[in-house]
Amino acid sequence: MLYYVISSGLALILLIWFINSRGPSLPKLVSESVRDEDISPLMVAVAGLPIKRRPFFFQEAIEMLWNSWHRVLATELIKEFVTMHPDDKIGQYWVQQAMDIEPETAQGILDDNFITSYYRQEIAATCGPAG
């Protein structure tokens, strides 16, 4: 009986440690960014990810922000994404999406230098029209 209690307690402690060691969830990070009107929590999380996982993380975070009408934050995150991964197809799609659907927001965040240096219209065009 004592062995069962100890092993169950140890398993629970390991489970809690494992859950906490994974870090905050993406929805929690997005909520924090929205609350503070700052993408820093998302950028800190990105820095801790392997490079191959970053585009998926960016895509999910941008989509969550975009669809919940936090377009300024989404556009700021798009800029960071494309700066880090300029040839990633989905990043280029998001630049096009921002420029087509939120031109004033995009113009304020995605300046001419960014567009000249990072925007690849030929890549964005392969993703289809912004919707």
N, CA, C and O atoms as a GROMACS GRO file, in nm:
protein
  524
    1MET      N    1   0.083  -0.119   0.000
    1MET     CA    2   0.000   0.000   0.000
    1MET      C    3   0.087   0.126   0.000
    1MET      O    4   0.065   0.218  -0.079
    2LEU      N    5   0.188   0.129   0.089
    2LEU     CA    6   0.278   0.244   0.097
    2LEU      C    7   0.352   0.263  -0.036
    2LEU      O    8   0.373   0.376  -0.081
    3TYR      N    9   0.392   0.152  -0.097
    3TYR     CA   10   0.460   0.158  -0.225
    3TYR      C   11   0.370   0.223  -0.331
    3TYR      O   12   0.416   0.306  -0.410
    4TYR      N   13   0.243   0.187  -0.332
    4TYR     CA   14   0.146   0.242  -0.427
    4TYR      C   15   0.129   0.392  -0.406
    4TYR      O   16   0.127   0.467  -0.504
    5VAL      N   17   0.118   0.437  -0.283
    5VAL     CA   18   0.101   0.579  -0.252
    5VAL      C   19   0.225   0.658  -0.294
    5VAL      O   20   0.214   0.765  -0.354
    6ILE      N   21   0.342   0.605  -0.264
    6ILE     CA   22   0.467   0.673  -0.299
    6ILE      C   23   0.484   0.679  -0.451
    6ILE      O   24   0.518   0.783  -0.506
    7SER      N   25   0.460   0.566  -0.518
    7SER     CA   26   0.478   0.565  -0.664
    7SER      C   27   0.372   0.653  -0.732
    7SER      O   28   0.403   0.717  -0.833
    8SER      N   29   0.251   0.657  -0.682
    8SER     CA   30   0.148   0.745  -0.738
    8SER      C   31   0.184   0.891  -0.718
    8SER      O   32   0.169   0.973  -0.809
    9GLY      N   33   0.233   0.923  -0.598
    9GLY     CA   34   0.276   1.060  -0.570
    9GLY      C   35   0.392   1.102  -0.657
    9GLY      O   36   0.396   1.214  -0.707
   10LEU      N   37   0.486   1.012  -0.676
   10LEU     CA   38   0.602   1.040  -0.761
   10LEU      C   39   0.558   1.060  -0.907
   10LEU      O   40   0.608   1.149  -0.975
   11ALA      N   41   0.467   0.977  -0.953
   11ALA     CA   42   0.416   0.990  -1.090
   11ALA      C   43   0.345   1.124  -1.108
   11ALA      O   44   0.360   1.189  -1.212
   12LEU      N   45   0.269   1.166  -1.009
   12LEU     CA   46   0.200   1.295  -1.016
   12LEU      C   47   0.299   1.410  -1.019
   12LEU      O   48   0.282   1.505  -1.096
   13ILE      N   49   0.401   1.404  -0.938
   13ILE     CA   50   0.505   1.508  -0.937
   13ILE      C   51   0.576   1.514  -1.073
   13ILE      O   52   0.600   1.623  -1.126
   14LEU      N   53   0.608   1.399  -1.130
   14LEU     CA   54   0.672   1.396  -1.262
   14LEU      C   55   0.580   1.453  -1.370
   14LEU      O   56   0.626   1.524  -1.459
   15LEU      N   57   0.452   1.422  -1.363
   15LEU     CA   58   0.356   1.474  -1.460
   15LEU      C   59   0.347   1.627  -1.450
   15LEU      O   60   0.349   1.695  -1.552
   16ILE      N   61   0.338   1.679  -1.330
   16ILE     CA   62   0.332   1.824  -1.310
   16ILE      C   63   0.460   1.889  -1.360
   16ILE      O   64   0.454   1.993  -1.427
   17TRP      N   65   0.574   1.831  -1.330
   17TRP     CA   66   0.702   1.884  -1.377
   17TRP      C   67   0.707   1.886  -1.530
   17TRP      O   68   0.750   1.984  -1.591
   18PHE      N   69   0.661   1.775  -1.593
   18PHE     CA   70   0.663   1.766  -1.738
   18PHE      C   71   0.574   1.873  -1.801
   18PHE      O   72   0.615   1.940  -1.896
   19ILE      N   73   0.455   1.890  -1.749
   19ILE     CA   74   0.362   1.990  -1.802
   19ILE      C   75   0.421   2.130  -1.786
   19ILE      O   76   0.415   2.210  -1.880
   20ASN      N   77   0.476   2.160  -1.672
   20ASN     CA   78   0.534   2.293  -1.648
   20ASN      C   79   0.661   2.316  -1.727
   20ASN      O   80   0.691   2.431  -1.762
   21SER      N   81   0.737   2.213  -1.756
   21SER     CA   82   0.863   2.231  -1.829
   21SER      C   83   0.840   2.260  -1.976
   21SER      O   84   0.931   2.308  -2.044
   22ARG      N   85   0.722   2.232  -2.026
   22ARG     CA   86   0.690   2.260  -2.166
   22ARG      C   87   0.668   2.408  -2.190
   22ARG      O   88   0.668   2.452  -2.305
   23GLY      N   89   0.649   2.484  -2.087
   23GLY     CA   90   0.626   2.627  -2.101
   23GLY      C   91   0.480   2.658  -2.124
   23GLY      O   92   0.397   2.568  -2.131
   24PRO      N   93   0.451   2.786  -2.135
   24PRO     CA   94   0.312   2.827  -2.153
   24PRO      C   95   0.258   2.786  -2.290
   24PRO      O   96   0.334   2.771  -2.386
   25SER      N   97   0.130   2.768  -2.296
   25SER     CA   98   0.066   2.729  -2.422
   25SER      C   99   0.058   2.849  -2.516
   25SER      O  100   0.064   2.964  -2.472
   26LEU      N  101   0.044   2.821  -2.644
   26LEU     CA  102   0.033   2.928  -2.742
   26LEU      C  103  -0.088   3.018  -2.715
   26LEU      O  104  -0.073   3.140  -2.718
   27PRO      N  105  -0.207   2.963  -2.687
   27PRO     CA  106  -0.319   3.052  -2.657
   27PRO      C  107  -0.291   3.144  -2.537
   27PRO      O  108  -0.333   3.260  -2.536
   28LYS      N  109  -0.220   3.092  -2.439
   28LYS     CA  110  -0.187   3.175  -2.323
   28LYS      C  111  -0.089   3.286  -2.363
   28LYS      O  112  -0.104   3.400  -2.319
   29LEU      N  113   0.008   3.254  -2.445
   29LEU     CA  114   0.104   3.355  -2.491
   29LEU      C  115   0.036   3.462  -2.577
   29LEU      O  116   0.067   3.580  -2.566
   30VAL      N  117  -0.057   3.418  -2.662
   30VAL     CA  118  -0.131   3.513  -2.745
   30VAL      C  119  -0.216   3.604  -2.656
   30VAL      O  120  -0.220   3.725  -2.676
   31SER      N  121  -0.283   3.546  -2.558
   31SER     CA  122  -0.364   3.626  -2.465
   31SER      C  123  -0.280   3.728  -2.390
   31SER      O  124  -0.320   3.842  -2.371
   32GLU      N  125  -0.163   3.685  -2.348
   32GLU     CA  126  -0.072   3.776  -2.278
   32GLU      C  127  -0.027   3.889  -2.370
   32GLU      O  128  -0.020   4.005  -2.328
   33SER      N  129   0.003   3.856  -2.495
   33SER     CA  130   0.044   3.958  -2.592
   33SER      C  131  -0.069   4.057  -2.618
   33SER      O  132  -0.045   4.178  -2.627
   34VAL      N  133  -0.190   4.007  -2.628
   34VAL     CA  134  -0.306   4.094  -2.650
   34VAL      C  135  -0.327   4.183  -2.528
   34VAL      O  136  -0.348   4.304  -2.541
   35ARG      N  137  -0.321   4.124  -2.411
   35ARG     CA  138  -0.341   4.201  -2.287
   35ARG      C  139  -0.240   4.314  -2.276
   35ARG      O  140  -0.276   4.427  -2.241
   36ASP      N  141  -0.114   4.284  -2.305
   36ASP     CA  142  -0.007   4.383  -2.290
   36ASP      C  143   0.017   4.464  -2.418
   36ASP      O  144   0.097   4.558  -2.418
   37GLU      N  145  -0.053   4.428  -2.526
   37GLU     CA  146  -0.032   4.490  -2.657
   37GLU      C  147   0.115   4.489  -2.696
   37GLU      O  148   0.173   4.590  -2.735
   38ASP      N  149   0.174   4.370  -2.683
   38ASP     CA  150   0.318   4.353  -2.704
   38ASP      C  151   0.345   4.208  -2.746
   38ASP      O  152   0.298   4.115  -2.681
   39ILE      N  153   0.420   4.189  -2.853
   39ILE     CA  154   0.449   4.053  -2.900
   39ILE      C  155   0.570   3.990  -2.831
   39ILE      O  156   0.609   3.879  -2.866
   40SER      N  157   0.627   4.058  -2.734
   40SER     CA  158   0.746   4.005  -2.667
   40SER      C  159   0.729   3.864  -2.611
   40SER      O  160   0.820   3.783  -2.628
   41PRO      N  161   0.616   3.831  -2.545
   41PRO     CA  162   0.603   3.694  -2.495
   41PRO      C  163   0.612   3.589  -2.607
   41PRO      O  164   0.667   3.481  -2.587
   42LEU      N  165   0.558   3.622  -2.721
   42LEU     CA  166   0.565   3.529  -2.835
   42LEU      C  167   0.708   3.518  -2.887
   42LEU      O  168   0.753   3.409  -2.923
   43MET      N  169   0.778   3.629  -2.892
   43MET     CA  170   0.915   3.628  -2.941
   43MET      C  171   1.009   3.553  -2.847
   43MET      O  172   1.102   3.487  -2.892
   44VAL      N  173   0.985   3.564  -2.717
   44VAL     CA  174   1.065   3.488  -2.620
   44VAL      C  175   1.042   3.339  -2.642
   44VAL      O  176   1.137   3.260  -2.640
   45ALA      N  177   0.917   3.300  -2.663
   45ALA     CA  178   0.886   3.159  -2.688
   45ALA      C  179   0.950   3.110  -2.817
   45ALA      O  180   1.003   2.999  -2.822
   46VAL      N  181   0.947   3.192  -2.921
   46VAL     CA  182   1.009   3.155  -3.050
   46VAL      C  183   1.158   3.129  -3.031
   46VAL      O  184   1.212   3.033  -3.085
   47ALA      N  185   1.223   3.214  -2.955
   47ALA     CA  186   1.368   3.200  -2.934
   47ALA      C  187   1.403   3.066  -2.871
   47ALA      O  188   1.514   3.015  -2.890
   48GLY      N  189   1.310   3.008  -2.796
   48GLY     CA  190   1.336   2.880  -2.732
   48GLY      C  191   1.302   2.759  -2.817
   48GLY      O  192   1.321   2.645  -2.774
   49LEU      N  193   1.252   2.781  -2.937
   49LEU     CA  194   1.213   2.671  -3.025
   49LEU      C  195   1.324   2.635  -3.124
   49LEU      O  196   1.402   2.721  -3.163
   50PRO      N  197   1.330   2.509  -3.163
   50PRO     CA  198   1.421   2.472  -3.273
   50PRO      C  199   1.379   2.547  -3.400
   50PRO      O  200   1.260   2.572  -3.421
   51ILE      N  201   1.474   2.581  -3.483
   51ILE     CA  202   1.448   2.661  -3.602
   51ILE      C  203   1.339   2.599  -3.690
   51ILE      O  204   1.256   2.671  -3.746
   52LYS      N  205   1.338   2.468  -3.703
   52LYS     CA  206   1.240   2.402  -3.790
   52LYS      C  207   1.097   2.414  -3.738
   52LYS      O  208   1.002   2.401  -3.816
   53ARG      N  209   1.079   2.437  -3.609
   53ARG     CA  210   0.945   2.449  -3.552
   53ARG      C  211   0.892   2.592  -3.553
   53ARG      O  212   0.773   2.614  -3.536
   54ARG      N  213   0.980   2.687  -3.574
   54ARG     CA  214   0.940   2.828  -3.566
   54ARG      C  215   0.834   2.870  -3.668
   54ARG      O  216   0.740   2.938  -3.630
   55PRO      N  217   0.845   2.832  -3.796
   55PRO     CA  218   0.740   2.875  -3.891
   55PRO      C  219   0.600   2.830  -3.850
   55PRO      O  220   0.505   2.907  -3.862
   56PHE      N  221   0.586   2.708  -3.801
   56PHE     CA  222   0.455   2.661  -3.758
   56PHE      C  223   0.404   2.744  -3.639
   56PHE      O  224   0.287   2.780  -3.633
   57PHE      N  225   0.494   2.773  -3.545
   57PHE     CA  226   0.457   2.854  -3.429
   57PHE      C  227   0.410   2.992  -3.474
   57PHE      O  228   0.306   3.041  -3.431
   58PHE      N  229   0.489   3.055  -3.561
   58PHE     CA  230   0.452   3.187  -3.612
   58PHE      C  231   0.316   3.181  -3.683
   58PHE      O  232   0.229   3.264  -3.658
   59GLN      N  233   0.299   3.083  -3.770
   59GLN     CA  234   0.175   3.070  -3.845
   59GLN      C  235   0.055   3.061  -3.750
   59GLN      O  236  -0.044   3.132  -3.769
   60GLU      N  237   0.064   2.977  -3.650
   60GLU     CA  238  -0.046   2.960  -3.556
   60GLU      C  239  -0.072   3.088  -3.476
   60GLU      O  240  -0.188   3.128  -3.459
   61ALA      N  241   0.032   3.152  -3.429
   61ALA     CA  242   0.016   3.274  -3.349
   61ALA      C  243  -0.041   3.388  -3.434
   61ALA      O  244  -0.130   3.459  -3.389
   62ILE      N  245   0.011   3.404  -3.555
   62ILE     CA  246  -0.039   3.510  -3.643
   62ILE      C  247  -0.187   3.486  -3.675
   62ILE      O  248  -0.268   3.578  -3.670
   63GLU      N  249  -0.219   3.363  -3.706
   63GLU     CA  250  -0.359   3.331  -3.738
   63GLU      C  251  -0.451   3.359  -3.619
   63GLU      O  252  -0.561   3.411  -3.637
   64MET      N  253  -0.408   3.325  -3.499
   64MET     CA  254  -0.490   3.352  -3.380
   64MET      C  255  -0.510   3.503  -3.362
   64MET      O  256  -0.621   3.548  -3.335
   65LEU      N  257  -0.403   3.579  -3.377
   65LEU     CA  258  -0.414   3.724  -3.363
   65LEU      C  259  -0.499   3.784  -3.475
   65LEU      O  260  -0.586   3.867  -3.450
   66TRP      N  261  -0.474   3.742  -3.597
   66TRP     CA  262  -0.544   3.797  -3.713
   66TRP      C  263  -0.694   3.771  -3.702
   66TRP      O  264  -0.775   3.862  -3.719
   67ASN      N  265  -0.729   3.647  -3.672
   67ASN     CA  266  -0.870   3.609  -3.668
   67ASN      C  267  -0.946   3.669  -3.549
   67ASN      O  268  -1.068   3.676  -3.550
   68SER      N  269  -0.872   3.711  -3.448
   68SER     CA  270  -0.938   3.776  -3.333
   68SER      C  271  -0.927   3.929  -3.344
   68SER      O  272  -0.948   4.000  -3.246
   69TRP      N  273  -0.896   3.978  -3.463
   69TRP     CA  274  -0.893   4.120  -3.497
   69TRP      C  275  -0.786   4.200  -3.423
   69TRP      O  276  -0.803   4.319  -3.398
   70HIS      N  277  -0.676   4.134  -3.389
   70HIS     CA  278  -0.561   4.204  -3.332
   70HIS      C  279  -0.459   4.218  -3.445
   70HIS      O  280  -0.349   4.162  -3.441
   71ARG      N  281  -0.500   4.295  -3.545
   71ARG     CA  282  -0.424   4.302  -3.669
   71ARG      C  283  -0.290   4.374  -3.653
   71ARG      O  284  -0.194   4.339  -3.722
   72VAL      N  285  -0.281   4.471  -3.565
   72VAL     CA  286  -0.152   4.539  -3.544
   72VAL      C  287  -0.052   4.439  -3.487
   72VAL      O  288   0.061   4.429  -3.537
   73LEU      N  289  -0.092   4.366  -3.384
   73LEU     CA  290  -0.002   4.265  -3.327
   73LEU      C  291   0.032   4.157  -3.428
   73LEU      O  292   0.147   4.114  -3.438
   74ALA      N  293  -0.067   4.114  -3.504
   74ALA     CA  294  -0.042   4.013  -3.607
   74ALA      C  295   0.059   4.063  -3.708
   74ALA      O  296   0.150   3.989  -3.748
   75THR      N  297   0.045   4.188  -3.750
   75THR     CA  298   0.136   4.244  -3.850
   75THR      C  299   0.277   4.260  -3.793
   75THR      O  300   0.375   4.238  -3.864
   76GLU      N  301   0.287   4.299  -3.667
   76GLU     CA  302   0.419   4.306  -3.603
   76GLU      C  303   0.484   4.167  -3.601
   76GLU      O  304   0.604   4.154  -3.625
   77LEU      N  305   0.404   4.065  -3.572
   77LEU     CA  306   0.457   3.929  -3.570
   77LEU      C  307   0.492   3.880  -3.710
   77LEU      O  308   0.590   3.808  -3.728
   78ILE      N  309   0.414   3.920  -3.809
   78ILE     CA  310   0.446   3.888  -3.948
   78ILE      C  311   0.584   3.944  -3.984
   78ILE      O  312   0.665   3.876  -4.046
   79LYS      N  313   0.608   4.067  -3.944
   79LYS     CA  314   0.738   4.130  -3.975
   79LYS      C  315   0.852   4.051  -3.911
   79LYS      O  316   0.954   4.026  -3.976
   80GLU      N  317   0.836   4.011  -3.786
   80GLU     CA  318   0.940   3.932  -3.718
   80GLU      C  319   0.960   3.797  -3.787
   80GLU      O  320   1.072   3.753  -3.808
   81PHE      N  321   0.849   3.734  -3.822
   81PHE     CA  322   0.853   3.603  -3.888
   81PHE      C  323   0.931   3.612  -4.019
   81PHE      O  324   1.022   3.533  -4.042
   82VAL      N  325   0.895   3.707  -4.102
   82VAL     CA  326   0.957   3.717  -4.234
   82VAL      C  327   1.102   3.762  -4.224
   82VAL      O  328   1.186   3.723  -4.306
   83THR      N  329   1.132   3.842  -4.125
   83THR     CA  330   1.272   3.882  -4.104
   83THR      C  331   1.357   3.760  -4.070
   83THR      O  332   1.472   3.749  -4.114
   84MET      N  333   1.302   3.668  -3.992
   84MET     CA  334   1.375   3.547  -3.952
   84MET      C  335   1.373   3.438  -4.060
   84MET      O  336   1.469   3.362  -4.074
   85HIS      N  337   1.264   3.432  -4.135
   85HIS     CA  338   1.244   3.326  -4.236
   85HIS      C  339   1.195   3.387  -4.368
   85HIS      O  340   1.080   3.366  -4.406
   86PRO      N  341   1.280   3.463  -4.436
   86PRO     CA  342   1.235   3.540  -4.553
   86PRO      C  343   1.183   3.456  -4.669
   86PRO      O  344   1.103   3.504  -4.749
   87ASP      N  345   1.226   3.333  -4.681
   87ASP     CA  346   1.183   3.252  -4.794
   87ASP      C  347   1.069   3.156  -4.759
   87ASP      O  348   1.029   3.075  -4.842
   88ASP      N  349   1.019   3.164  -4.638
   88ASP     CA  350   0.909   3.077  -4.598
   88ASP      C  351   0.781   3.123  -4.667
   88ASP      O  352   0.742   3.240  -4.659
   89LYS      N  353   0.717   3.031  -4.733
   89LYS     CA  354   0.599   3.061  -4.814
   89LYS      C  355   0.487   3.124  -4.731
   89LYS      O  356   0.426   3.223  -4.773
   90ILE      N  357   0.459   3.068  -4.615
   90ILE     CA  358   0.347   3.119  -4.535
   90ILE      C  359   0.376   3.259  -4.482
   90ILE      O  360   0.284   3.340  -4.469
   91GLY      N  361   0.501   3.289  -4.452
   91GLY     CA  362   0.536   3.424  -4.410
   91GLY      C  363   0.510   3.525  -4.520
   91GLY      O  364   0.458   3.634  -4.494
   92GLN      N  365   0.547   3.490  -4.642
   92GLN     CA  366   0.522   3.577  -4.755
   92GLN      C  367   0.372   3.595  -4.780
   92GLN      O  368   0.326   3.703  -4.816
   93TYR      N  369   0.297   3.487  -4.762
   93TYR     CA  370   0.151   3.496  -4.773
   93TYR      C  371   0.098   3.599  -4.674
   93TYR      O  372   0.013   3.682  -4.709
   94TRP      N  373   0.146   3.594  -4.550
   94TRP     CA  374   0.096   3.686  -4.448
   94TRP      C  375   0.132   3.831  -4.480
   94TRP      O  376   0.053   3.922  -4.452
   95VAL      N  377   0.248   3.855  -4.537
   95VAL     CA  378   0.282   3.992  -4.578
   95VAL      C  379   0.180   4.039  -4.681
   95VAL      O  380   0.128   4.150  -4.671
   96GLN      N  381   0.153   3.955  -4.780
   96GLN     CA  382   0.055   3.990  -4.882
   96GLN      C  383  -0.083   4.012  -4.820
   96GLN      O  384  -0.153   4.107  -4.856
   97GLN      N  385  -0.122   3.926  -4.727
   97GLN     CA  386  -0.251   3.938  -4.659
   97GLN      C  387  -0.261   4.073  -4.588
   97GLN      O  388  -0.362   4.143  -4.600
   98ALA      N  389  -0.158   4.108  -4.515
   98ALA     CA  390  -0.159   4.236  -4.442
   98ALA      C  391  -0.167   4.354  -4.538
   98ALA      O  392  -0.244   4.447  -4.514
   99MET      N  393  -0.089   4.351  -4.645
   99MET     CA  394  -0.089   4.462  -4.739
   99MET      C  395  -0.223   4.476  -4.812
   99MET      O  396  -0.268   4.587  -4.840
  100ASP      N  397  -0.287   4.364  -4.842
  100ASP     CA  398  -0.414   4.367  -4.916
  100ASP      C  399  -0.533   4.400  -4.827
  100ASP      O  400  -0.622   4.476  -4.867
  101ILE      N  401  -0.535   4.346  -4.707
  101ILE     CA  402  -0.655   4.357  -4.623
  101ILE      C  403  -0.644   4.470  -4.519
  101ILE      O  404  -0.745   4.532  -4.484
  102GLU      N  405  -0.525   4.494  -4.472
  102GLU     CA  406  -0.503   4.600  -4.372
  102GLU      C  407  -0.392   4.693  -4.420
  102GLU      O  408  -0.288   4.703  -4.356
  103PRO      N  409  -0.414   4.762  -4.533
  103PRO     CA  410  -0.305   4.841  -4.591
  103PRO      C  411  -0.252   4.952  -4.501
  103PRO      O  412  -0.131   4.976  -4.499
  104GLU      N  413  -0.337   5.018  -4.426
  104GLU     CA  414  -0.288   5.124  -4.338
  104GLU      C  415  -0.202   5.068  -4.226
  104GLU      O  416  -0.096   5.123  -4.193
  105THR      N  417  -0.246   4.959  -4.167
  105THR     CA  418  -0.168   4.894  -4.062
  105THR      C  419  -0.036   4.844  -4.119
  105THR      O  420   0.071   4.866  -4.061
  106ALA      N  421  -0.044   4.778  -4.234
  106ALA     CA  422   0.078   4.725  -4.297
  106ALA      C  423   0.176   4.837  -4.330
  106ALA      O  424   0.296   4.823  -4.308
  107GLN      N  425   0.125   4.947  -4.383
  107GLN     CA  426   0.212   5.058  -4.421
  107GLN      C  427   0.285   5.115  -4.300
  107GLN      O  428   0.400   5.158  -4.311
  108GLY      N  429   0.219   5.116  -4.185
  108GLY     CA  430   0.282   5.168  -4.064
  108GLY      C  431   0.386   5.076  -4.004
  108GLY      O  432   0.476   5.121  -3.933
  109ILE      N  433   0.374   4.945  -4.030
  109ILE     CA  434   0.464   4.847  -3.967
  109ILE      C  435   0.564   4.790  -4.068
  109ILE      O  436   0.683   4.777  -4.037
  110LEU      N  437   0.516   4.758  -4.186
  110LEU     CA  438   0.601   4.700  -4.290
  110LEU      C  439   0.651   4.813  -4.380
  110LEU      O  440   0.599   4.834  -4.489
  111ASP      N  441   0.752   4.883  -4.332
  111ASP     CA  442   0.802   5.001  -4.402
  111ASP      C  443   0.865   4.965  -4.536
  111ASP      O  444   0.885   4.848  -4.567
  112ASP      N  445   0.897   5.067  -4.612
  112ASP     CA  446   0.954   5.047  -4.745
  112ASP      C  447   1.082   4.965  -4.741
  112ASP      O  448   1.105   4.880  -4.828
  113ASN      N  449   1.167   4.988  -4.641
  113ASN     CA  450   1.291   4.914  -4.628
  113ASN      C  451   1.262   4.765  -4.608
  113ASN      O  452   1.328   4.680  -4.668
  114PHE      N  453   1.164   4.733  -4.524
  114PHE     CA  454   1.125   4.594  -4.501
  114PHE      C  455   1.074   4.532  -4.631
  114PHE      O  456   1.116   4.422  -4.669
  115ILE      N  457   0.984   4.602  -4.699
  115ILE     CA  458   0.926   4.548  -4.822
  115ILE      C  459   1.034   4.522  -4.927
  115ILE      O  460   1.036   4.418  -4.991
  116THR      N  461   1.125   4.618  -4.942
  116THR     CA  462   1.234   4.603  -5.039
  116THR      C  463   1.326   4.487  -5.002
  116THR      O  464   1.369   4.411  -5.089
  117SER      N  465   1.355   4.474  -4.874
  117SER     CA  466   1.451   4.373  -4.830
  117SER      C  467   1.393   4.232  -4.817
  117SER      O  468   1.463   4.134  -4.842
  118TYR      N  469   1.266   4.222  -4.779
  118TYR     CA  470   1.213   4.091  -4.740
  118TYR      C  471   1.093   4.040  -4.820
  118TYR      O  472   1.072   3.919  -4.827
  119TYR      N  473   1.016   4.127  -4.878
  119TYR     CA  474   0.896   4.081  -4.946
  119TYR      C  475   0.930   4.016  -5.079
  119TYR      O  476   1.000   4.075  -5.162
  120ARG      N  477   0.881   3.895  -5.100
  120ARG     CA  478   0.904   3.819  -5.222
  120ARG      C  479   0.768   3.794  -5.289
  120ARG      O  480   0.702   3.693  -5.262
  121GLN      N  481   0.727   3.886  -5.374
  121GLN     CA  482   0.596   3.878  -5.438
  121GLN      C  483   0.578   3.745  -5.513
  121GLN      O  484   0.468   3.689  -5.514
  122GLU      N  485   0.685   3.697  -5.575
  122GLU     CA  486   0.674   3.572  -5.651
  122GLU      C  487   0.644   3.452  -5.560
  122GLU      O  488   0.577   3.358  -5.602
  123ILE      N  489   0.692   3.456  -5.437
  123ILE     CA  490   0.660   3.350  -5.342
  123ILE      C  491   0.517   3.366  -5.291
  123ILE      O  492   0.441   3.269  -5.284
  124ALA      N  493   0.480   3.488  -5.255
  124ALA     CA  494   0.345   3.515  -5.205
  124ALA      C  495   0.240   3.479  -5.309
  124ALA      O  496   0.133   3.430  -5.274
  125ALA      N  497   0.270   3.502  -5.436
  125ALA     CA  498   0.173   3.474  -5.543
  125ALA      C  499   0.141   3.327  -5.553
  125ALA      O  500   0.032   3.290  -5.597
  126THR      N  501   0.232   3.240  -5.513
  126THR     CA  502   0.207   3.096  -5.520
  126THR      C  503   0.111   3.049  -5.413
  126THR      O  504   0.065   2.935  -5.416
  127CYS      N  505   0.080   3.136  -5.316
  127CYS     CA  506  -0.009   3.099  -5.206
  127CYS      C  507  -0.155   3.129  -5.237
  127CYS      O  508  -0.243   3.089  -5.162
  128GLY      N  509  -0.181   3.198  -5.346
  128GLY     CA  510  -0.319   3.232  -5.379
  128GLY      C  511  -0.353   3.370  -5.327
  128GLY      O  512  -0.273   3.433  -5.257
  129PRO      N  513  -0.474   3.416  -5.361
  129PRO     CA  514  -0.513   3.551  -5.321
  129PRO      C  515  -0.539   3.560  -5.171
  129PRO      O  516  -0.576   3.462  -5.106
  130ALA      N  517  -0.519   3.679  -5.118
  130ALA     CA  518  -0.553   3.703  -4.978
  130ALA      C  519  -0.704   3.694  -4.964
  130ALA      O  520  -0.778   3.729  -5.055
  131GLY      N  521  -0.746   3.647  -4.849
  131GLY     CA  522  -0.890   3.631  -4.832
  131GLY      C  523  -0.941   3.682  -4.702
  131GLY      O  524  -1.061   3.674  -4.674
   0.00000   0.00000   0.00000
